[in-house]
């Protein structure tokens, strides 16, 4: 019989139970036992669900209270000294994730960045000469035994040692975390032995690094690590995903592990090469179902892909699985009762993907009766989707055909635009601003819910929004910010909000996906051609501008980010869909300018996230991604200032492309790294203006003015004073006003102090008497 496997399952619960429990715990409403009980209830429900669906290999240990990379760091003893004094395991754990100012301590959070090319964020481990690895957590064994007590046999999941070290940062500049592999491996030996002793026959060891361009040191590390770990009493399923092994396939096949998982959704080319080599000892886990998108699988194609493996290796060496963990998919489509029925029939969430796996396995086993209905339905759905008149728009196709290179260029180079903008928008040196959103309080969320339920009218809701905008404008004026925003209270999400007003999108009610910790997003679904029927933000930006004489930024989400943070149609190239979105955003940009908005921010936090994992594939992506941004931004006059924002990514290898976007001002996350990210901009000599984030908005911690002043001084070792803006790392939607106001007050003070210092050095009159 062909076996089925799940590599990981969503953690947050069907109704975001984990999110709610975490936030109640952080606010003091829940104690530690109640939080752990809530987590255990979610795990138990998922194990029972996968058992009922007939899955043979069910994961344990993939569940996390915040992040699985952080869990691994804690498990192997890689806890920085500054977090060790916290009372209790969870206090230390959440201080690492979120920072803390409790009990007289003032500790920032650890760095956070994107998990490969996904929108999931992980906590970056810190490895230095003083790191003493030791098995420091029983979580993996605890979850294995917890499932066993419920009658469920599981396959524990570990993040592999090589990927863990490669994802970490060295605390000493000359260090390389991979150089600590030999010190780390005994901890994995001990962990694998403990799992085998607790009843684990197989252990899934995730090494997603293997689908990237490996250095010779990384190749050597893999060979050394698995020569040792393969001697463990439990069998290792080495698990790769997010792409094709490519030139690392030979290395993967040579490792003395018992099994290898390969992603055959994103890495289709490797199937033929594996079959050609026909290794004699490995079991193969075939990633046939897309773990990162919500479209129903082509079951017939999946069976066709798997059948040669069955013929080559036999049923006992073939396992049917998703391409990767289902962490990146919503939980269950069955609750989407308000979703359009035709479009819903084209989809499969995590729960439905289990049924797809079962159908593929049955078809491969020759169980025609058990799988025929599902295979026939799969074929019908794909044909219906292909022929649906709802997917294609003649108007959109006509506009796409009319695109010209000139539409992706500003009228004048940046140096000329800067003069025009300085004349039109008077700003002091080191101007202060925010990234866009302000706290979405319970009052804001309640009003949105009342509008959705019909408890208040649209007119009442808009009046409420106007009141929130006015309060926020007055707060910003009182704080002394130089460039204001309207606060985005009308927006549930920076992508979903726009998708709701664009054609070609549809939306789920409970299609939540974890982004980090308790933060969940509900990606829109792009099913067809995209266009903008009417203005989306002009109403709110112009109202906010009418309240103040200070410049007001119009706030938009860019085409690449709307694409990356949606579930995207898979029937045409992503580049084509991105250009369609770019034209829609271009219409909004020109309407904002016509309405008198002179600063427009087009956020692209996902630009780096979408970068292919292989260097050879990157140029093509960057060409169309940058072009899409420029199409969106280039319809305005020189005096209109275009901003963009990027966060939680490594920029070193794409700074030339960021420069090619030709935004007048870019703001970037840099507080958690203490301005380390700016090194890339210095080396490239970035020509335009930059606002490096001076405080971490993903932490409730309130930084001091002195701390932010120090970061600004560090920024000035890379940037000229004329380039430097002052802003937080990201939007303030997830924070509370009690944290936001003192943080911004300190930020403004830091900027003002810096102005005074530079004016004194230059012997000039005060900045307030001059234009920028």
C-alpha positions in Angstrom: 0.0 0.0 0.0 1.2 3.5 -0.8 1.6 5.6 2.3 0.5 9.2 2.8 2.3 11.8 4.9 1.6 15.3 6.2 4.8 17.4 6.7 3.2 20.0 9.0 -0.3 21.4 9.8 -1.6 24.9 10.4 -1.1 25.9 14.1 -3.5 28.6 14.7 -6.7 26.6 14.9 -9.8 26.8 12.7 -11.1 29.9 14.5 -7.6 31.4 15.4 -7.8 29.8 18.9 -4.0 30.0 19.3 -3.9 33.7 18.4 -6.6 34.5 20.9 -5.0 32.5 23.7 -1.6 34.1 23.1 -2.9 37.6 23.2 -4.9 36.9 26.3 -1.8 35.4 27.9 0.3 38.4 27.0 -2.4 40.8 28.4 -2.5 38.8 31.7 -6.0 37.4 31.2 -4.7 33.8 30.9 -2.1 32.0 33.0 0.5 29.7 31.6 -1.5 26.5 32.3 -4.5 27.9 30.4 -2.3 28.8 27.4 -0.7 25.4 27.3 -4.1 23.7 27.6 -5.4 25.7 24.7 -2.4 24.7 22.6 -2.8 21.1 23.5 -6.5 21.2 22.5 -5.5 22.5 19.0 -2.9 19.8 18.6 -5.2 17.0 19.7 -7.9 18.1 17.3 -5.5 18.2 14.4 -4.0 14.8 15.2 -7.4 13.2 15.3 -8.4 14.9 12.1 -5.4 13.6 10.2 -6.0 10.2 11.6 -9.6 10.2 10.5 -8.5 11.3 7.0 -6.4 8.1 6.8 -2.9 9.7 6.9 -0.1 7.3 7.6 2.6 9.7 8.7 1.2 12.4 11.0 3.5 15.1 12.2 4.2 16.0 15.8 6.6 18.7 17.1 5.7 21.0 14.2 3.3 23.0 16.5 4.8 26.2 18.0 3.6 28.8 20.4 5.4 31.4 18.3 7.9 30.1 15.7 9.5 26.7 15.0 13.0 28.3 14.4 12.8 30.0 17.8 11.7 26.6 19.3 14.8 25.0 17.8 17.1 27.7 19.2 15.6 27.1 22.6 15.8 23.3 22.3 19.5 23.3 21.4 20.4 25.9 24.1 21.1 28.8 21.7 19.5 31.3 24.1 21.4 34.7 24.2 22.6 35.6 27.7 20.3 38.7 27.9 17.3 36.5 28.0 18.4 33.9 30.5 17.5 35.9 33.6 13.8 35.9 32.9 11.7 33.9 35.4 10.4 30.8 33.7 10.7 29.2 30.3 7.8 31.1 28.6 9.0 34.5 29.9 12.4 33.9 28.3 10.8 32.5 25.1 8.5 35.4 24.5 11.1 38.0 25.5 13.2 36.6 22.6 10.3 36.8 20.3 8.8 40.1 21.4 11.2 41.9 23.7 10.2 42.9 27.2 10.2 45.8 29.6 8.7 43.8 32.5 10.1 43.6 36.1 12.6 46.4 35.5 14.2 44.7 32.5 14.5 46.4 29.1 15.4 43.9 26.5 14.7 44.2 22.7 13.4 41.3 20.7 15.7 39.2 18.5 15.8 39.9 14.8 13.0 38.5 12.6 13.0 37.8 8.8 11.2 35.9 6.1 11.3 32.1 6.0 12.8 31.5 2.6 10.4 33.0 -0.1 7.3 32.9 2.1 5.4 35.5 4.1 6.1 33.5 7.3 8.5 35.3 9.6 11.0 33.5 11.8 13.1 34.6 14.7 16.8 34.7 13.7 19.0 32.6 16.0 22.1 34.1 17.4 25.3 32.0 17.4 28.6 33.1 18.8 31.7 31.8 20.4 29.9 31.8 23.7 27.0 29.7 22.6 27.1 26.4 24.5 24.8 23.9 22.7 22.9 21.5 25.0 19.5 19.7 24.7 17.4 22.2 26.6 13.8 21.2 25.8 11.7 18.1 25.9 9.1 19.5 23.5 9.7 17.0 20.7 9.3 14.0 23.0 6.5 15.6 24.9 4.4 16.1 21.8 5.2 12.5 20.5 4.0 11.1 23.8 1.0 13.5 24.0 -0.2 12.2 20.6 0.5 8.5 21.6 -1.7 9.0 24.7 -4.5 9.9 22.3 -3.9 6.8 20.3 -2.1 8.6 17.5 1.2 7.4 16.2 3.2 10.4 14.9 6.4 11.2 13.0 8.3 13.9 14.9 9.5 16.9 13.0 12.9 18.7 13.6 14.5 21.6 11.8 17.7 20.1 10.5 21.1 21.3 11.9 22.5 22.6 8.7 19.5 24.7 7.8 19.2 25.9 11.4 22.8 27.2 11.5 22.6 28.7 8.0 19.5 30.7 9.0 21.3 32.0 12.1 23.4 35.1 12.5 26.9 35.2 13.9 27.2 37.5 16.9 30.9 38.0 16.1 31.6 39.6 12.7 34.2 37.1 11.7 32.2 34.1 12.7 30.2 31.7 10.6 27.4 29.7 12.4 28.1 26.7 10.2 31.5 26.5 11.8 29.7 25.4 15.0 28.2 22.3 13.4 30.4 19.8 15.2 29.4 21.3 18.5 25.7 21.2 17.6 25.5 17.6 16.3 25.7 15.9 19.7 22.5 17.7 20.7 20.8 16.2 17.6 22.2 12.8 18.5 20.7 13.1 21.9 17.4 14.4 20.5 17.1 11.6 18.0 17.9 8.9 20.6 15.3 10.4 23.0 12.6 10.3 20.2 13.5 6.7 19.3 13.4 5.8 22.9 9.9 7.3 23.2 8.7 5.2 20.3 9.5 7.2 17.1 10.3 4.9 14.2 10.8 7.8 11.7 11.9 11.4 12.3 11.3 14.0 9.7 14.3 16.3 9.5 13.7 19.4 7.5 16.5 20.8 5.4 15.0 23.4 3.1 18.4 24.9 2.6 19.1 22.1 0.2 17.0 23.8 -2.6 19.3 26.9 -2.5 22.7 27.6 -4.0 25.0 25.8 -1.5 28.5 26.9 -0.7 31.2 24.3 -0.5 31.1 24.7 3.3 27.4 24.0 3.4 27.9 20.9 1.1 30.5 19.6 3.5 28.3 20.3 6.5 25.5 18.2 5.0 27.8 15.3 4.3 29.3 15.5 7.8 26.0 16.0 9.6 24.2 13.1 8.1 27.1 10.7 8.1 26.7 11.0 11.9 23.0 11.5 12.3 22.1 8.5 10.1 23.5 6.2 12.8 20.6 7.2 15.1 18.2 4.5 16.2 15.3 6.3 14.4 15.1 6.4 10.6 15.5 9.9 9.1 13.2 11.3 6.4 15.4 14.1 5.0 12.8 16.7 3.9 13.4 19.4 1.2 10.9 21.8 -0.1 10.2 25.2 -1.8 12.0 24.1 -5.0 14.1 21.8 -7.0 17.3 20.2 -5.6 19.0 20.8 -8.9 22.7 20.6 -8.6 22.3 19.4 -5.0 20.4 16.3 -6.0 23.5 14.1 -6.2 24.5 15.3 -2.6 21.0 14.5 -1.3 20.9 11.1 -2.9 24.4 10.3 -1.4 23.4 11.0 2.2 23.0 7.8 4.3 19.4 8.6 5.4 16.4 6.3 5.1 14.2 8.6 3.1 14.1 11.8 1.0 11.2 14.1 0.5 11.2 16.1 -2.7 8.9 19.0 -3.8 7.5 18.0 -7.1 5.2 21.0 -7.3 7.9 23.7 -7.4 10.6 21.3 -8.4 9.0 19.3 -11.3 12.3 18.8 -13.1 13.9 16.7 -10.5 11.5 13.8 -10.9 13.0 12.6 -14.2 16.5 12.9 -12.8 15.7 10.8 -9.7 14.1 8.2 -11.9 17.1 8.2 -14.2 19.5 7.6 -11.3 17.2 5.0 -9.7 18.8 4.9 -6.2 18.5 1.5 -4.6 18.0 2.2 -0.9 16.0 5.4 -0.3 12.2 5.7 0.4 10.8 8.7 -1.6 8.3 11.1 -0.2 6.7 12.8 -3.2 5.4 16.4 -2.7 2.5 16.2 -5.2 0.0 18.6 -3.6 0.8 22.3 -3.4 1.3 23.2 0.2 1.4 26.9 -0.5 -1.7 27.6 -2.6 -5.4 27.0 -2.4 -6.2 25.6 -5.8 -7.5 22.1 -6.0 -4.9 19.7 -7.4 -4.9 18.1 -10.8 -5.2 14.6 -9.3 -4.8 12.8 -12.7 -1.5 14.7 -13.2 -0.3 13.9 -9.7 -1.0 10.2 -10.2 0.9 10.3 -13.5 3.8 12.0 -11.8 3.9 9.4 -9.0 3.3 6.2 -11.1 6.8 5.9 -12.5 8.2 6.1 -8.9 5.9 3.3 -7.9 7.1 1.2 -10.9 10.7 2.0 -10.2 10.8 1.6 -6.4 7.7 -0.4 -5.3 4.9 0.6 -3.0 6.9 0.2 0.2 9.3 3.0 -0.9 6.8 5.6 -2.2 5.0 8.0 0.0 2.5 10.6 -1.2 2.7 14.0 0.5 2.1 17.8 0.1 5.0 19.7 -1.3 5.8 21.3 2.1 4.1 21.9 5.4 0.5 23.0 5.2 1.4 25.8 7.6 1.1 28.2 4.6 -2.5 27.2 3.8 -5.8 28.0 5.5 -7.3 25.2 7.6 -10.7 24.2 6.2 -12.7 25.2 3.2 -15.9 23.7 4.5 -16.6 26.7 6.7 -16.6 29.1 3.7 -20.3 29.2 3.3 -20.4 32.7 1.9 -17.7 32.0 -0.8 -19.0 31.9 -4.4 -19.8 28.3 -5.1 -18.2 28.1 -8.5 -14.9 29.6 -7.3 -15.0 27.6 -4.1 -15.2 24.4 -6.2 -11.8 25.3 -7.6 -10.2 25.3 -4.2 -8.7 23.0 -1.5 -7.6 24.1 1.9 -5.5 22.0 4.3 -8.3 19.7 5.3 -9.3 19.1 1.7 -5.7 18.5 0.7 -5.7 15.4 3.0 -8.5 14.0 0.9 -6.6 14.7 -2.3 -3.6 12.8 -0.8 -5.9 9.9 0.0 -7.3 9.8 -3.5 -3.9 9.8 -5.1 -2.7 7.0 -2.9 -5.8 4.9 -3.7 -5.5 5.5 -7.4 -1.8 4.4 -7.3 -2.8 1.3 -5.2 -5.3 0.4 -7.9 -8.4 1.1 -5.8 -10.4 2.4 -8.8 -13.7 2.4 -6.9 -12.2 4.4 -4.0 -10.6 7.1 -6.1 -12.5 7.3 -9.4 -15.2 9.7 -8.2 -12.5 12.1 -6.8 -10.4 11.9 -10.0 -13.4 12.5 -12.2 -14.5 15.5 -10.0 -10.9 16.9 -10.2 -11.0 16.7 -14.0 -14.4 18.3 -14.2 -13.4 21.2 -11.8 -10.2 21.9 -13.9 -12.2 22.0 -17.1 -14.9 24.3 -15.6 -12.3 26.7 -14.3 -10.5 26.7 -17.6 -13.6 27.6 -19.6 -15.2 30.0 -17.1 -16.0 33.4 -18.5 -15.3 35.0 -15.1 -11.6 34.6 -15.5 -10.7 36.7 -18.6 -11.5 40.4 -19.3 -11.2 41.7 -22.9 -10.7 45.3 -21.5 -7.8 44.2 -19.3 -6.2 42.3 -22.1 -6.5 45.3 -24.4 -4.8 47.6 -21.8 -2.0 45.1 -21.2 -1.4 45.0 -25.0 -1.0 48.8 -24.9 1.7 48.8 -22.3 4.9 50.7 -23.4 8.3 51.1 -21.8 7.6 54.8 -21.3 4.9 53.9 -18.9 7.5 52.5 -16.5 9.7 55.7 -16.4 9.3 58.9 -14.5 9.5 62.0 -16.6 12.8 63.3 -15.1 15.7 61.8 -13.2 15.7 61.8 -9.4 18.1 64.8 -9.1 15.6 67.0 -11.0 12.6 65.6 -9.1 14.2 66.3 -5.8 14.5 70.0 -6.6 10.9 70.1 -7.7 9.8 68.3 -4.6 11.9 70.5 -2.2 10.2 73.6 -3.7 6.7 72.1 -3.4 7.0 70.4 0.0 8.9 72.3 2.7 10.5 69.9 5.2 13.2 70.2 7.8 16.3 68.1 7.8 15.7 64.5 9.0 12.0 64.7 8.4 9.8 62.5 10.6 7.0 60.3 9.5 5.3 56.9 10.1 4.9 54.0 7.7 1.1 54.3 7.4 -1.1 52.5 9.9 -2.0 53.5 13.4 -3.4 51.2 16.2 -6.5 49.3 15.2 -8.2 49.4 18.6 -11.0 47.2 19.8 -13.3 50.2 19.0 -12.1 50.2 15.4 -12.6 46.4 15.0 -16.0 46.6 16.7 -17.2 49.3 14.3 -16.0 47.3 11.3 -17.9 44.2 12.6 -21.1 46.3 13.2 -20.9 47.6 9.7 -20.4 44.1 8.3 -23.4 42.8 10.3 -25.6 45.7 9.4 -25.8 47.0 13.0 -24.7 50.4 11.7 -25.2 52.0 8.3 -22.5 52.8 5.8 -22.9 56.5 6.6 -22.5 55.9 10.3 -19.4 53.8 9.7 -17.9 56.5 7.5 -18.6 59.1 10.1 -16.8 56.9 12.7 -13.8 56.6 10.4 -13.7 60.4 9.9 -13.6 60.8 13.7 -10.7 58.3 14.0 -8.8 60.0 11.2 -9.2 63.4 12.8 -8.1 62.2 16.2 -5.0 60.6 14.6 -4.2 63.7 12.6 -4.4 65.8 15.8 -2.2 63.3 17.7 0.4 63.4 15.0 0.4 67.2 14.9 0.8 67.3 18.7 3.7 64.8 18.5 5.4 67.1 16.1 5.6 64.7 13.1 6.5 66.4 9.8 4.7 64.2 7.3 1.4 62.7 8.4 -0.8 59.7 7.4 -4.5 59.1 7.8 -4.1 55.9 9.9 -5.7 53.4 7.6 -8.7 52.7 9.9 -10.8 51.7 7.0 -8.5 48.8 6.2 -8.8 45.4 7.6 -5.5 44.3 5.9 -3.1 46.1 3.6 -3.7 43.7 0.8 -7.3 42.5 1.4 -8.5 46.1 1.5 -7.4 46.7 -2.0 -8.4 43.3 -3.3 -12.0 44.0 -2.2 -12.1 46.9 -4.6 -10.4 45.2 -7.5 -12.0 42.9 -10.0 -10.6 39.4 -10.3 -10.4 38.9 -6.5 -12.5 36.9 -4.1 -12.3 36.5 -0.3 -12.6 34.0 2.4 -14.2 34.5 5.8 -11.8 32.2 7.7 -8.9 31.6 5.3 -6.3 32.7 8.0 -2.6 31.9 7.6 0.0 32.5 10.3 2.5 35.3 9.5 4.4 35.3 12.8 3.5 34.6 16.4 -0.2 35.6 16.9 -0.2 37.6 13.7 -2.5 36.1 11.1 -3.3 37.2 7.6 -6.2 36.3 5.4 -4.8 36.4 1.8 -7.2 37.4 -1.0 -7.6 35.0 -3.8 -6.8 36.2 -7.3 -8.8 34.1 -9.7 -9.1 36.3 -12.8 -8.0 39.4 -14.7 -7.4 42.4 -12.4 -8.7 45.9 -12.9 -9.8 48.9 -10.7 -13.4 49.8 -11.3 -13.3 53.0 -9.1 -11.0 55.0 -6.7 -10.0 53.1 -3.6 -8.3 55.5 -1.2 -8.8 59.1 -2.5 -11.8 59.7 -0.2 -9.8 59.1 3.0 -6.5 60.7 2.0 -8.1 63.9 0.8 -10.3 64.1 3.9 -7.2 63.7 6.1 -5.3 66.4 4.1 -8.2 68.8 4.6 -7.6 68.6 8.3 -4.0 69.8 8.3 -1.5 72.1 6.6 1.2 69.5 7.0 1.8 67.1 4.0 -0.3 64.0 4.0 0.9 60.8 2.4 -1.5 58.8 0.3 -1.0 55.1 1.3 -1.1 52.2 -1.2 0.1 48.7 -1.4 2.3 47.9 -4.3 1.6 45.4 -7.1 4.3 42.9 -6.1 3.1 42.8 -2.5 -0.5 42.4 -3.5 0.6 39.5 -5.7 2.9 37.9 -3.1 0.4 38.2 -0.2 -2.5 36.7 -2.2 -3.3 33.2 -3.3 -2.5 33.7 -7.0 -4.1 32.1 -10.0 -1.9 29.4 -11.5 -3.2 29.5 -15.1 -0.9 32.3 -16.3 2.6 33.6 -15.4 2.7 35.6 -12.1 4.4 38.4 -14.0 1.3 38.9 -16.1 -0.9 39.1 -13.1 1.5 41.5 -11.4 1.4 43.9 -14.4 -2.4 43.9 -14.3 -2.3 44.9 -10.7 0.3 47.6 -11.4 -2.0 49.2 -14.0 -4.8 49.3 -11.4 -2.5 50.9 -8.8 -1.3 53.4 -11.4 -4.9 54.6 -11.8 -5.1 55.2 -8.0 -1.8 57.0 -7.9 -2.8 59.5 -10.6 -6.2 60.0 -9.0 -4.5 60.8 -5.7 -2.2 63.3 -7.4 -5.1 64.9 -9.2 -6.9 65.3 -5.8 -4.0 67.3 -4.4 -1.9 64.6 -2.6 1.7 65.3 -3.1 3.3 62.4 -1.3 2.2 58.8 -2.2 3.7 55.7 -0.6 3.4 52.5 -2.6 4.5 49.8 -0.1 6.5 46.8 -1.4 7.5 44.8 1.7 7.3 41.6 -0.3 9.7 42.5 -3.1 12.6 40.6 -1.5 10.3 37.8 -0.4 9.4 36.9 -3.9 13.0 36.6 -5.0 13.7 33.1 -6.3 15.9 30.9 -4.1 18.3 30.2 -6.9 20.5 33.0 -8.2 20.1 31.9 -11.8 16.3 32.6 -11.6 16.5 36.0 -10.0 17.2 38.4 -12.9 13.9 37.5 -14.7 11.9 38.0 -11.5 13.5 41.3 -10.6 13.0 42.6 -14.1 9.2 42.2 -14.0 8.9 43.0 -10.3 10.7 46.4 -10.7 8.9 47.1 -13.9 5.6 46.5 -12.2 6.4 49.0 -9.4 7.5 51.6 -11.9 4.3 51.1 -14.0 2.4 51.8 -10.8 4.5 54.8 -9.8 5.5 56.6 -13.0 2.3 58.4 -14.0 2.9 61.4 -11.8 4.7 64.8 -12.1 8.2 65.5 -10.8 6.9 67.4 -7.8 4.9 64.4 -6.5 7.1 62.4 -4.2 6.9 58.6 -4.4 7.7 56.7 -1.3 8.0 52.9 -0.8 8.5 50.7 2.2 10.2 47.3 2.7 10.6 45.3 5.8 12.0 42.1 7.4 14.3 41.1 4.5 17.9 40.9 3.6 18.5 43.5 0.9 22.3 43.0 0.2 21.8 41.1 -3.0 19.0 43.3 -4.5 20.0 46.9 -3.8 20.6 47.6 -7.5 17.1 46.5 -8.2 15.7 48.6 -5.3 17.6 51.6 -6.8 16.1 50.7 -10.2 12.6 51.1 -8.7 13.5 54.8 -8.6 11.3 55.7 -5.6 12.1 59.2 -4.2 12.1 57.8 -0.7 12.4 54.3 0.6 11.8 53.2 4.2 13.3 49.9 5.5 13.2 47.8 8.6 16.5 48.1 10.4 16.0 48.6 14.2 16.3 44.9 15.2 19.5 44.6 13.3 20.7 48.0 14.7 21.2 49.4 11.2 23.2 46.5 9.9 21.0 46.3 6.9 22.1 49.7 5.8 25.6 48.3 4.9 24.1 47.2 1.6 23.0 50.7 0.8 26.4 52.1 1.7 28.3 49.6 -0.5 26.1 50.4 -3.4 26.0 54.2 -2.7 22.2 54.3 -2.9 21.4 57.7 -4.6 17.9 58.5 -3.3 16.4 59.2 0.2 16.1 56.5 2.9 14.2 56.2 6.2 15.8 53.3 8.1 13.5 52.2 10.9 14.6 53.4 14.3 12.3 51.3 16.5 10.8 47.9 16.3 7.0 48.0 16.0 6.6 44.2 16.4 7.5 44.5 20.1 5.4 46.3 22.8 8.7 47.7 24.2 8.9 51.5 24.2 12.4 52.7 23.1 14.1 55.8 24.4 15.0 58.9 22.4 18.7 58.3 23.3 18.5 54.7 21.8 16.9 56.0 18.6 19.4 58.9 18.4 22.2 56.4 18.6 20.7 54.5 15.7 20.4 57.6 13.6 24.0 58.4 14.2 24.9 55.0 13.0 22.8 55.6 9.9 24.7 58.7 9.2 27.9 56.7 8.9 26.2 55.2 5.8 23.9 58.0 4.5 24.3 61.7 4.0 22.2 64.0 6.1 20.2 65.0 3.0 19.2 61.3 2.5 18.0 60.5 6.0 14.4 60.3 7.0 13.2 59.2 10.5 10.5 56.6 10.9 9.5 53.4 12.7 10.3 50.0 11.2 6.8 49.3 9.9 3.1 50.2 10.3 1.6 50.6 13.8 -1.6 48.7 13.3 -0.8 45.9 15.8 0.4 48.2 18.6 -1.6 50.0 21.2 -1.8 53.8 21.7 -0.2 53.5 25.1 3.0 52.2 23.4 2.7 54.2 20.2 2.5 57.7 21.5 5.5 57.6 23.8 7.6 55.8 21.1 6.8 58.4 18.5 7.4 61.2 21.0 10.8 59.7 21.6 11.4 59.3 17.9 10.5 63.0 17.2 12.8 64.1 20.0 15.7 62.0 18.6 15.2 63.7 15.2 15.0 67.2 16.7 18.1 66.6 18.8 19.9 65.5 15.7 18.8 68.6 13.8 20.1 70.8 16.5 23.5 69.0 16.6 24.0 69.3 12.8 22.8 72.9 12.7 25.3 73.7 15.5 28.1 72.0 13.7 27.3 73.9 10.5 26.6 77.2 12.2 23.3 77.6 10.5 20.0 79.1 11.5 17.3 76.7 12.9 15.8 74.2 10.4 12.2 75.5 11.1 13.2 78.8 9.4 14.3 77.0 6.2 12.8 74.6 3.6 14.4 71.2 3.2 
